[in-house]
Amino acid sequence: MTRGRVTARLIGTVTAVLVGSGISAFALTPASAAPVTAAVTTTVVTKAAAASCATGKYQKQVEGYLKQLGGFGTVTVDGKQSAADCAAIVKFQKRYGIQPAKGLAGPTTVDVAKRLASTKTAVCKPKKKGITFCVNLTQQTSWVMKNGKVLYKPTIVRTGYKGYRTPAGTYKINKRTKKEWSDPYEVWLPYWQRFIGGIGFHQTTTYIHDKWRGSHGCVNLLQADAKAYYSVGKIGMTVKTFGRRAGT
């Protein structure tokens, strides 16, 4: 009888420790107790998910921009963090390479969201037929249009900094390689698509959201966007750059 009580207490202790740690304890819990353990585990995980994102300074602004952009899940524009808001902000941060992607509506998140939400794709004035790569140097955003309609929605870019300003104009892609070596800067440039001189699209080699950084004239893209651009790009396709990066 004593042995049975000790065993029960040990199982209960192990189950409590595992549930508190977020680890499923189904394998160690008797079948008769499974429903109780499942309910406790679900409650702990739900609370953890709801509390995993702190409420940032720009919570309401980010909620508004994400609702306008769409595609990141349900958000409530009330300035109060929730499990749904948390998931949407994390998804947004992961999509645009914002670190850490923990759902905090900080300055980088609100800046990126605002730039994307305020980008007007029609200002690119693309060709009526074929593909046009558009780069808004002022907002530091880019998108792709096909036959006058948006093919790839606006994403963020980083262009040339002071002394290496990316020029505005209309150009043609004239060279493409999946991996180009830069002689002057001794670095590989993934998904390279050149459109004027030594300037082209390529995957960024550093954290794209460091605003003090800039390229030497190239249009830096996140890996996913660089791959997408490369997948549709061809020699002779049009690239339109317009506006001017602040400080250049």
C-alpha positions in Angstrom: 0.0 0.0 0.0 2.8 2.4 0.9 4.6 1.5 -2.3 1.5 2.3 -4.4 1.2 5.8 -2.8 4.9 6.6 -3.4 4.6 5.5 -7.0 1.5 7.7 -7.6 3.3 10.7 -6.0 6.3 10.2 -8.2 4.3 10.0 -11.4 2.3 13.1 -10.3 5.6 15.0 -9.6 7.2 14.1 -12.9 4.0 15.0 -14.8 3.8 18.4 -13.1 7.5 19.2 -13.9 7.1 18.2 -17.5 4.0 20.1 -18.0 5.5 23.2 -16.4 8.4 22.9 -18.7 6.2 22.8 -21.8 7.0 19.1 -22.5 4.2 16.6 -23.2 3.9 14.1 -20.4 1.4 11.8 -22.1 3.9 8.9 -22.2 4.3 8.9 -18.5 0.7 9.6 -17.4 -1.7 6.7 -16.7 -4.5 6.4 -19.3 -7.2 7.4 -16.7 -5.4 10.8 -16.1 -4.9 11.7 -19.8 -7.8 14.1 -20.1 -6.7 16.1 -17.1 -3.1 16.3 -18.3 -4.2 17.4 -21.8 -6.3 20.2 -20.4 -3.4 21.5 -18.2 -0.9 21.3 -21.1 -3.2 23.2 -23.5 -3.7 25.9 -20.9 0.0 26.4 -20.2 0.9 26.6 -24.0 -1.9 29.0 -24.7 -0.8 31.4 -21.9 2.8 31.1 -23.1 1.8 32.0 -26.7 -0.3 35.0 -25.5 2.4 36.3 -23.3 5.4 35.6 -25.6 5.2 39.0 -27.3 5.6 42.2 -25.3 3.6 45.3 -26.3 5.9 47.6 -28.2 5.9 51.3 -28.4 4.5 51.2 -31.9 1.9 48.5 -31.4 -1.1 50.3 -32.8 0.7 51.7 -35.8 2.1 48.3 -36.7 -1.3 46.7 -36.3 -2.7 49.3 -38.7 0.0 48.8 -41.3 -0.3 45.0 -41.2 -4.1 45.2 -41.6 -3.6 47.4 -44.6 -1.0 45.1 -46.1 -2.9 41.9 -45.4 -1.5 38.4 -45.6 -0.1 38.2 -42.1 -3.1 37.0 -40.2 -5.9 38.6 -38.2 -4.9 41.8 -36.3 -7.0 44.1 -34.1 -6.0 47.7 -34.4 -6.3 48.6 -30.7 -2.8 49.0 -29.5 -3.1 45.9 -27.3 -1.0 42.8 -27.8 -2.9 39.5 -28.3 -2.0 36.0 -29.4 -3.3 36.8 -32.9 -1.4 40.1 -33.1 1.7 38.4 -31.8 1.6 35.7 -34.5 1.0 38.3 -37.2 3.9 40.5 -36.2 6.2 37.6 -35.9 5.2 36.4 -39.4 5.8 39.9 -40.7 9.2 40.1 -39.0 10.3 36.7 -40.4 9.2 37.6 -43.9 11.3 40.8 -44.0 14.3 39.6 -42.0 13.7 41.7 -38.9 15.7 40.4 -35.9 14.8 39.3 -33.4 11.4 38.0 -34.7 9.7 38.0 -31.4 6.6 40.1 -32.1 7.7 43.4 -30.4 6.5 46.4 -32.4 9.8 48.3 -32.3 11.3 51.1 -34.5 12.5 48.7 -37.2 9.2 46.9 -37.5 7.2 50.0 -37.8 9.6 51.6 -40.2 9.5 48.6 -42.6 5.7 48.3 -42.3 5.2 51.9 -43.0 7.5 51.9 -46.0 5.7 48.9 -47.5 2.2 50.2 -46.8 2.9 53.6 -48.3 4.5 52.3 -51.5 2.3 53.1 -54.5 3.1 50.6 -57.3 1.6 52.6 -60.1 4.2 55.3 -59.8 6.7 53.0 -61.5 4.8 53.4 -64.8 5.8 50.0 -66.1 5.8 48.7 -69.6 2.4 47.6 -70.8 3.8 44.3 -71.9 6.6 42.3 -70.3 8.3 42.5 -67.0 9.5 45.7 -65.2 11.6 45.7 -62.1 10.7 48.8 -60.0 12.9 50.4 -57.3 11.7 53.3 -55.2 15.0 54.8 -53.9 13.2 57.2 -51.6 11.2 54.6 -49.7 13.9 51.9 -50.2 11.3 49.4 -51.6 11.1 47.3 -54.8 8.5 45.3 -56.6 8.0 43.5 -60.0 5.3 44.2 -62.5 4.1 42.1 -65.5 2.0 43.5 -68.3 1.2 46.5 -66.1 0.1 44.6 -63.1 1.9 43.7 -59.9 3.7 40.3 -60.1 5.7 40.5 -56.8 4.4 42.8 -54.1 6.7 45.5 -52.7 9.6 44.4 -50.5 12.4 46.2 -48.8 15.8 46.9 -50.3 19.0 48.8 -49.4 20.7 50.9 -52.1 23.8 53.0 -52.3 24.9 55.2 -49.5 26.5 58.6 -49.6 29.2 58.7 -52.2 27.8 55.6 -53.9 24.3 56.8 -54.7 22.2 54.4 -56.9 21.3 56.4 -60.0 17.7 57.0 -61.0 16.8 56.0 -64.5 15.5 53.2 -66.9 17.9 50.4 -67.6 18.1 46.9 -69.0 19.4 43.7 -67.3 22.6 42.9 -69.1 24.2 40.2 -67.1 23.0 37.4 -64.8 24.8 34.9 -62.7 23.7 32.9 -59.6 26.9 33.8 -57.9 29.1 36.8 -59.0 32.5 37.6 -57.5 33.1 41.3 -56.8 36.7 42.1 -57.4 36.8 45.5 -55.8 35.1 44.4 -52.6 36.1 40.7 -52.5 32.8 39.2 -51.7 30.3 36.9 -53.5 27.1 38.4 -54.7 24.3 35.8 -54.9 21.6 36.0 -57.5 23.4 38.8 -59.5 21.5 40.7 -62.1 23.4 43.7 -63.4 21.6 46.6 -65.1 24.1 49.5 -65.3 27.9 49.6 -64.9 28.8 47.5 -61.9 25.4 48.0 -60.3 22.7 45.3 -60.1 20.3 43.3 -57.9 21.8 40.8 -55.5 21.2 39.2 -52.1 22.5 41.2 -49.2 25.6 40.0 -47.5 24.9 41.9 -44.3 21.9 42.8 -42.1 19.7 44.8 -44.4 18.1 46.9 -41.6 21.2 48.6 -40.4 20.4 52.0 -41.8 23.9 53.4 -41.4 25.0 50.8 -44.0 24.5 51.1 -47.7 25.6 49.4 -50.8 28.2 50.6 -53.3 25.3 51.4 -55.7 23.7 47.9 -55.9 20.1 47.1 -54.9 20.5 44.7 -52.0 17.6 42.2 -51.5 16.7 39.6 -48.9 17.5 36.1 -49.9 13.9 35.1 -50.7 13.4 38.2 -52.8 16.8 37.9 -54.6 15.8 34.3 -55.6 12.4 35.4 -56.7 13.8 38.2 -58.9 16.3 35.9 -60.4 13.7 33.3 -61.2 11.8 35.7 -63.5 14.7 37.9 -64.7 16.1 37.7 -68.2 18.7 39.6 -70.2 17.0 42.7 -71.7 14.3 43.1 -69.1 13.5 46.6 -67.9 14.7 48.0 -64.5 13.3 51.4 -63.4 14.8 53.2 -60.4 13.3 56.5 -59.2 13.5 58.9 -56.3 16.6 59.3 -54.1 17.8 57.7 -50.9 17.9 60.1 -48.0 21.4 61.4 -47.3 22.7 60.7 -50.8 
